[in-house]
Amino acid sequence: MATKTPMEILRSHQTELREAGVKSLKLFGSMVRGEAGPESDIDILVEFSRPIGLLAFVGLKHRLAELLGRPVDLVTPEALKSPLRDGILNEANNANQGLEV
């Protein structure tokens, strides 16, 4: 049986993610570049449909790690700082690894 990709797993939980206030999720980093190893985390750029608090953000990060079976590095576009910001946004937007919830 084929293993599901991270995006397939996330798509199967769209309702739960929407209820958590997620507007979109986009993968970036080693996973989309095909450089991820068995111990690699999954880098996810998240946008929210409404403001959420720190506890909800951390809870979402843990839930995503649970769903994906790997550690997750969760970041919002606003939290990205130069000089990495433009590269991360370009990679996330061009990787075709996104989910609009």
VMD Tcl script that builds the backbone (N, CA, C; Angstrom):
set m [mol new atoms 303]
animate dup $m
set s [atomselect $m all]
$s set {name element resname resid chain x y z} {
  {N N MET 1 A 0.846 -1.189 0.000}
  {CA C MET 1 A 0.000 0.000 0.000}
  {C C MET 1 A 0.888 1.248 0.000}
  {N N ALA 2 A 0.558 2.199 -0.847}
  {CA C ALA 2 A 1.352 3.410 -0.969}
  {C C ALA 2 A 1.174 4.302 0.253}
  {N N THR 3 A 2.257 4.939 0.633}
  {CA C THR 3 A 2.219 5.876 1.745}
  {C C THR 3 A 1.635 7.200 1.260}
  {N N LYS 4 A 0.780 7.797 2.056}
  {CA C LYS 4 A 0.192 9.087 1.696}
  {C C LYS 4 A 1.233 10.188 1.851}
  {N N THR 5 A 1.143 11.180 0.969}
  {CA C THR 5 A 2.011 12.347 1.076}
  {C C THR 5 A 1.486 13.245 2.195}
  {N N PRO 6 A 2.331 14.152 2.695}
  {CA C PRO 6 A 1.839 15.082 3.720}
  {C C PRO 6 A 0.601 15.855 3.273}
  {N N MET 7 A 0.563 16.296 2.010}
  {CA C MET 7 A -0.596 17.065 1.554}
  {C C MET 7 A -1.843 16.199 1.480}
  {N N GLU 8 A -1.709 14.938 1.110}
  {CA C GLU 8 A -2.870 14.044 1.095}
  {C C GLU 8 A -3.422 13.858 2.503}
  {N N ILE 9 A -2.533 13.734 3.457}
  {CA C ILE 9 A -2.961 13.599 4.856}
  {C C ILE 9 A -3.685 14.861 5.305}
  {N N LEU 10 A -3.107 16.019 5.003}
  {CA C LEU 10 A -3.725 17.282 5.415}
  {C C LEU 10 A -5.077 17.487 4.732}
  {N N ARG 11 A -5.174 17.136 3.460}
  {CA C ARG 11 A -6.456 17.273 2.751}
  {C C ARG 11 A -7.547 16.434 3.409}
  {N N SER 12 A -7.179 15.287 3.927}
  {CA C SER 12 A -8.183 14.420 4.555}
  {C C SER 12 A -8.658 14.973 5.903}
  {N N HIS 13 A -8.010 16.041 6.375}
  {CA C HIS 13 A -8.393 16.670 7.642}
  {C C HIS 13 A -8.800 18.132 7.450}
  {N N GLN 14 A -9.265 18.477 6.240}
  {CA C GLN 14 A -9.622 19.864 5.938}
  {C C GLN 14 A -10.654 20.441 6.891}
  {N N THR 15 A -11.668 19.687 7.216}
  {CA C THR 15 A -12.719 20.202 8.098}
  {C C THR 15 A -12.144 20.558 9.459}
  {N N GLU 16 A -11.347 19.682 10.015}
  {CA C GLU 16 A -10.712 19.938 11.311}
  {C C GLU 16 A -9.812 21.171 11.248}
  {N N LEU 17 A -9.052 21.309 10.170}
  {CA C LEU 17 A -8.154 22.452 10.024}
  {C C LEU 17 A -8.942 23.750 9.889}
  {N N ARG 18 A -10.016 23.716 9.116}
  {CA C ARG 18 A -10.865 24.904 8.954}
  {C C ARG 18 A -11.434 25.337 10.301}
  {N N GLU 19 A -11.900 24.364 11.080}
  {CA C GLU 19 A -12.461 24.672 12.401}
  {C C GLU 19 A -11.410 25.252 13.342}
  {N N ALA 20 A -10.141 24.933 13.095}
  {CA C ALA 20 A -9.049 25.480 13.907}
  {C C ALA 20 A -8.639 26.873 13.438}
  {N N GLY 21 A -9.316 27.397 12.406}
  {CA C GLY 21 A -9.027 28.742 11.922}
  {C C GLY 21 A -8.003 28.805 10.809}
  {N N VAL 22 A -7.623 27.661 10.260}
  {CA C VAL 22 A -6.629 27.637 9.189}
  {C C VAL 22 A -7.272 28.080 7.878}
  {N N LYS 23 A -6.608 29.010 7.198}
  {CA C LYS 23 A -7.032 29.458 5.872}
  {C C LYS 23 A -6.246 28.713 4.791}
  {N N SER 24 A -4.932 28.577 4.998}
  {CA C SER 24 A -4.108 27.846 4.031}
  {C C SER 24 A -2.869 27.281 4.706}
  {N N LEU 25 A -2.375 26.198 4.125}
  {CA C LEU 25 A -1.129 25.562 4.548}
  {C C LEU 25 A -0.289 25.342 3.303}
  {N N LYS 26 A 1.002 25.676 3.378}
  {CA C LYS 26 A 1.912 25.450 2.253}
  {C C LYS 26 A 3.205 24.859 2.792}
  {N N LEU 27 A 3.665 23.808 2.139}
  {CA C LEU 27 A 4.925 23.194 2.528}
  {C C LEU 27 A 6.082 23.951 1.900}
  {N N PHE 28 A 7.210 23.967 2.599}
  {CA C PHE 28 A 8.451 24.508 2.050}
  {C C PHE 28 A 9.599 23.755 2.713}
  {N N GLY 29 A 10.802 24.042 2.308}
  {CA C GLY 29 A 11.965 23.416 2.943}
  {C C GLY 29 A 12.351 22.091 2.305}
  {N N SER 30 A 13.062 21.287 3.075}
  {CA C SER 30 A 13.656 20.054 2.545}
  {C C SER 30 A 12.626 19.092 1.972}
  {N N MET 31 A 11.425 19.086 2.513}
  {CA C MET 31 A 10.391 18.167 2.028}
  {C C MET 31 A 10.032 18.463 0.570}
  {N N VAL 32 A 9.845 19.731 0.212}
  {CA C VAL 32 A 9.462 20.062 -1.162}
  {C C VAL 32 A 10.653 20.033 -2.111}
  {N N ARG 33 A 11.851 20.168 -1.571}
  {CA C ARG 33 A 13.049 20.095 -2.415}
  {C C ARG 33 A 13.510 18.655 -2.637}
  {N N GLY 34 A 12.833 17.697 -2.007}
  {CA C GLY 34 A 13.224 16.303 -2.149}
  {C C GLY 34 A 14.482 15.950 -1.388}
  {N N GLU 35 A 14.811 16.745 -0.368}
  {CA C GLU 35 A 16.029 16.546 0.410}
  {C C GLU 35 A 15.757 16.014 1.811}
  {N N ALA 36 A 14.511 15.731 2.127}
  {CA C ALA 36 A 14.148 15.311 3.485}
  {C C ALA 36 A 14.642 13.899 3.758}
  {N N GLY 37 A 15.203 13.727 4.946}
  {CA C GLY 37 A 15.621 12.412 5.400}
  {C C GLY 37 A 14.611 11.864 6.388}
  {N N PRO 38 A 14.869 10.681 6.921}
  {CA C PRO 38 A 13.930 10.050 7.853}
  {C C PRO 38 A 13.688 10.863 9.128}
  {N N GLU 39 A 14.638 11.685 9.517}
  {CA C GLU 39 A 14.510 12.474 10.742}
  {C C GLU 39 A 14.124 13.928 10.481}
  {N N SER 40 A 13.908 14.288 9.225}
  {CA C SER 40 A 13.601 15.681 8.880}
  {C C SER 40 A 12.228 16.092 9.389}
  {N N ASP 41 A 12.134 17.368 9.769}
  {CA C ASP 41 A 10.821 17.903 10.117}
  {C C ASP 41 A 10.124 18.359 8.836}
  {N N ILE 42 A 8.878 18.751 8.990}
  {CA C ILE 42 A 8.104 19.271 7.864}
  {C C ILE 42 A 7.863 20.751 8.126}
  {N N ASP 43 A 8.342 21.587 7.203}
  {CA C ASP 43 A 8.178 23.035 7.314}
  {C C ASP 43 A 6.858 23.427 6.672}
  {N N ILE 44 A 6.017 24.116 7.453}
  {CA C ILE 44 A 4.688 24.497 6.963}
  {C C ILE 44 A 4.450 25.986 7.203}
  {N N LEU 45 A 4.067 26.668 6.134}
  {CA C LEU 45 A 3.661 28.066 6.201}
  {C C LEU 45 A 2.148 28.083 6.360}
  {N N VAL 46 A 1.658 28.716 7.416}
  {CA C VAL 46 A 0.225 28.708 7.708}
  {C C VAL 46 A -0.323 30.129 7.681}
  {N N GLU 47 A -1.520 30.269 7.120}
  {CA C GLU 47 A -2.274 31.518 7.206}
  {C C GLU 47 A -3.599 31.189 7.867}
  {N N PHE 48 A -4.070 32.121 8.690}
  {CA C PHE 48 A -5.296 31.900 9.447}
  {C C PHE 48 A -6.425 32.774 8.924}
  {N N SER 49 A -7.648 32.272 9.067}
  {CA C SER 49 A -8.835 33.018 8.649}
  {C C SER 49 A -9.301 33.991 9.723}
  {N N ARG 50 A -8.774 33.807 10.924}
  {CA C ARG 50 A -9.120 34.683 12.053}
  {C C ARG 50 A -7.943 34.676 13.025}
  {N N PRO 51 A -7.870 35.659 13.894}
  {CA C PRO 51 A -6.787 35.652 14.882}
  {C C PRO 51 A -6.911 34.444 15.818}
  {N N ILE 52 A -5.772 33.836 16.125}
  {CA C ILE 52 A -5.770 32.751 17.107}
  {C C ILE 52 A -4.704 33.071 18.149}
  {N N GLY 53 A -4.839 32.516 19.308}
  {CA C GLY 53 A -3.888 32.757 20.378}
  {C C GLY 53 A -2.708 31.797 20.323}
  {N N LEU 54 A -1.760 32.044 21.201}
  {CA C LEU 54 A -0.549 31.229 21.265}
  {C C LEU 54 A -0.859 29.771 21.579}
  {N N LEU 55 A -1.762 29.530 22.518}
  {CA C LEU 55 A -2.091 28.145 22.872}
  {C C LEU 55 A -2.710 27.398 21.694}
  {N N ALA 56 A -3.565 28.065 20.942}
  {CA C ALA 56 A -4.170 27.436 19.765}
  {C C ALA 56 A -3.113 27.172 18.693}
  {N N PHE 57 A -2.164 28.094 18.538}
  {CA C PHE 57 A -1.085 27.923 17.564}
  {C C PHE 57 A -0.225 26.712 17.922}
  {N N VAL 58 A 0.165 26.630 19.173}
  {CA C VAL 58 A 0.985 25.500 19.630}
  {C C VAL 58 A 0.192 24.198 19.533}
  {N N GLY 59 A -1.088 24.258 19.872}
  {CA C GLY 59 A -1.934 23.078 19.745}
  {C C GLY 59 A -2.022 22.599 18.303}
  {N N LEU 60 A -2.142 23.535 17.360}
  {CA C LEU 60 A -2.186 23.183 15.942}
  {C C LEU 60 A -0.867 22.556 15.509}
  {N N LYS 61 A 0.234 23.130 15.953}
  {CA C LYS 61 A 1.552 22.582 15.612}
  {C C LYS 61 A 1.664 21.132 16.080}
  {N N HIS 62 A 1.250 20.863 17.296}
  {CA C HIS 62 A 1.306 19.496 17.826}
  {C C HIS 62 A 0.350 18.568 17.078}
  {N N ARG 63 A -0.825 19.059 16.735}
  {CA C ARG 63 A -1.792 18.232 16.007}
  {C C ARG 63 A -1.268 17.886 14.612}
  {N N LEU 64 A -0.650 18.851 13.935}
  {CA C LEU 64 A -0.084 18.587 12.617}
  {C C LEU 64 A 1.031 17.545 12.703}
  {N N ALA 65 A 1.874 17.655 13.725}
  {CA C ALA 65 A 2.943 16.670 13.916}
  {C C ALA 65 A 2.357 15.280 14.154}
  {N N GLU 66 A 1.280 15.228 14.915}
  {CA C GLU 66 A 0.614 13.952 15.181}
  {C C GLU 66 A 0.049 13.356 13.884}
  {N N LEU 67 A -0.605 14.182 13.086}
  {CA C LEU 67 A -1.190 13.711 11.831}
  {C C LEU 67 A -0.126 13.238 10.842}
  {N N LEU 68 A 0.978 13.982 10.780}
  {CA C LEU 68 A 2.003 13.719 9.776}
  {C C LEU 68 A 3.062 12.723 10.236}
  {N N GLY 69 A 3.108 12.456 11.534}
  {CA C GLY 69 A 4.073 11.496 12.051}
  {C C GLY 69 A 5.505 11.984 12.033}
  {N N ARG 70 A 5.682 13.292 12.018}
  {CA C ARG 70 A 7.009 13.924 12.025}
  {C C ARG 70 A 6.912 15.241 12.781}
  {N N PRO 71 A 8.044 15.725 13.276}
  {CA C PRO 71 A 8.031 17.069 13.860}
  {C C PRO 71 A 7.647 18.095 12.787}
  {N N VAL 72 A 6.986 19.150 13.216}
  {CA C VAL 72 A 6.532 20.203 12.305}
  {C C VAL 72 A 7.115 21.530 12.759}
  {N N ASP 73 A 7.619 22.289 11.796}
  {CA C ASP 73 A 8.031 23.671 12.032}
  {C C ASP 73 A 6.953 24.526 11.386}
  {N N LEU 74 A 6.119 25.150 12.209}
  {CA C LEU 74 A 4.964 25.920 11.748}
  {C C LEU 74 A 5.279 27.402 11.852}
  {N N VAL 75 A 5.070 28.135 10.756}
  {CA C VAL 75 A 5.399 29.557 10.739}
  {C C VAL 75 A 4.344 30.312 9.928}
  {N N THR 76 A 4.083 31.550 10.340}
  {CA C THR 76 A 3.185 32.430 9.590}
  {C C THR 76 A 4.023 33.352 8.701}
  {N N PRO 77 A 3.450 33.870 7.620}
  {CA C PRO 77 A 4.203 34.800 6.772}
  {C C PRO 77 A 4.704 36.016 7.556}
  {N N GLU 78 A 3.915 36.471 8.508}
  {CA C GLU 78 A 4.298 37.653 9.293}
  {C C GLU 78 A 5.519 37.399 10.168}
  {N N ALA 79 A 5.742 36.155 10.541}
  {CA C ALA 79 A 6.866 35.820 11.420}
  {C C ALA 79 A 8.178 35.664 10.656}
  {N N LEU 80 A 8.111 35.580 9.340}
  {CA C LEU 80 A 9.322 35.408 8.539}
  {C C LEU 80 A 10.099 36.714 8.473}
  {N N LYS 81 A 11.387 36.617 8.662}
  {CA C LYS 81 A 12.256 37.793 8.632}
  {C C LYS 81 A 13.214 37.705 7.453}
  {N N SER 82 A 13.587 38.863 6.933}
  {CA C SER 82 A 14.604 38.922 5.884}
  {C C SER 82 A 15.911 38.445 6.486}
  {N N PRO 83 A 16.780 37.873 5.743}
  {CA C PRO 83 A 16.786 37.676 4.296}
  {C C PRO 83 A 16.097 36.387 3.845}
  {N N LEU 84 A 15.613 35.577 4.760}
  {CA C LEU 84 A 15.009 34.296 4.401}
  {C C LEU 84 A 13.582 34.419 3.877}
  {N N ARG 85 A 12.899 35.491 4.230}
  {CA C ARG 85 A 11.477 35.645 3.936}
  {C C ARG 85 A 11.132 35.420 2.461}
  {N N ASP 86 A 11.779 36.148 1.569}
  {CA C ASP 86 A 11.430 36.059 0.150}
  {C C ASP 86 A 11.660 34.657 -0.399}
  {N N GLY 87 A 12.761 34.035 -0.021}
  {CA C GLY 87 A 13.051 32.682 -0.495}
  {C C GLY 87 A 12.025 31.674 -0.020}
  {N N ILE 88 A 11.633 31.782 1.245}
  {CA C ILE 88 A 10.640 30.853 1.798}
  {C C ILE 88 A 9.286 31.062 1.134}
  {N N LEU 89 A 8.876 32.306 0.983}
  {CA C LEU 89 A 7.583 32.584 0.346}
  {C C LEU 89 A 7.560 32.092 -1.098}
  {N N ASN 90 A 8.650 32.325 -1.834}
  {CA C ASN 90 A 8.718 31.842 -3.217}
  {C C ASN 90 A 8.656 30.324 -3.271}
  {N N GLU 91 A 9.425 29.672 -2.409}
  {CA C GLU 91 A 9.432 28.210 -2.397}
  {C C GLU 91 A 8.052 27.661 -2.039}
  {N N ALA 92 A 7.421 28.240 -1.032}
  {CA C ALA 92 A 6.099 27.772 -0.598}
  {C C ALA 92 A 5.048 27.996 -1.676}
  {N N ASN 93 A 5.120 29.125 -2.362}
  {CA C ASN 93 A 4.120 29.444 -3.384}
  {C C ASN 93 A 4.330 28.681 -4.686}
  {N N ASN 94 A 5.561 28.282 -4.963}
  {CA C ASN 94 A 5.866 27.627 -6.235}
  {C C ASN 94 A 5.984 26.114 -6.138}
  {N N ALA 95 A 5.883 25.567 -4.951}
  {CA C ALA 95 A 6.116 24.131 -4.764}
  {C C ALA 95 A 4.912 23.272 -5.132}
  {N N ASN 96 A 3.770 23.878 -5.377}
  {CA C ASN 96 A 2.542 23.122 -5.661}
  {C C ASN 96 A 2.236 22.140 -4.531}
  {N N GLN 97 A 2.532 22.554 -3.320}
  {CA C GLN 97 A 2.294 21.726 -2.140}
  {C C GLN 97 A 1.466 22.517 -1.139}
  {N N GLY 98 A 0.365 23.098 -1.601}
  {CA C GLY 98 A -0.452 23.925 -0.738}
  {C C GLY 98 A -1.873 23.418 -0.623}
  {N N LEU 99 A -2.536 23.920 0.382}
  {CA C LEU 99 A -3.918 23.537 0.651}
  {C C LEU 99 A -4.680 24.764 1.116}
  {N N GLU 100 A -5.686 25.145 0.340}
  {CA C GLU 100 A -6.598 26.202 0.769}
  {C C GLU 100 A -7.722 25.522 1.531}
  {N N VAL 101 A -7.925 25.925 2.775}
  {CA C VAL 101 A -8.923 25.272 3.621}
  {C C VAL 101 A -10.155 26.073 3.600}
}
mol reanalyze $m
mol bondsrecalc $m
mol representation Tube
mol addrep $m
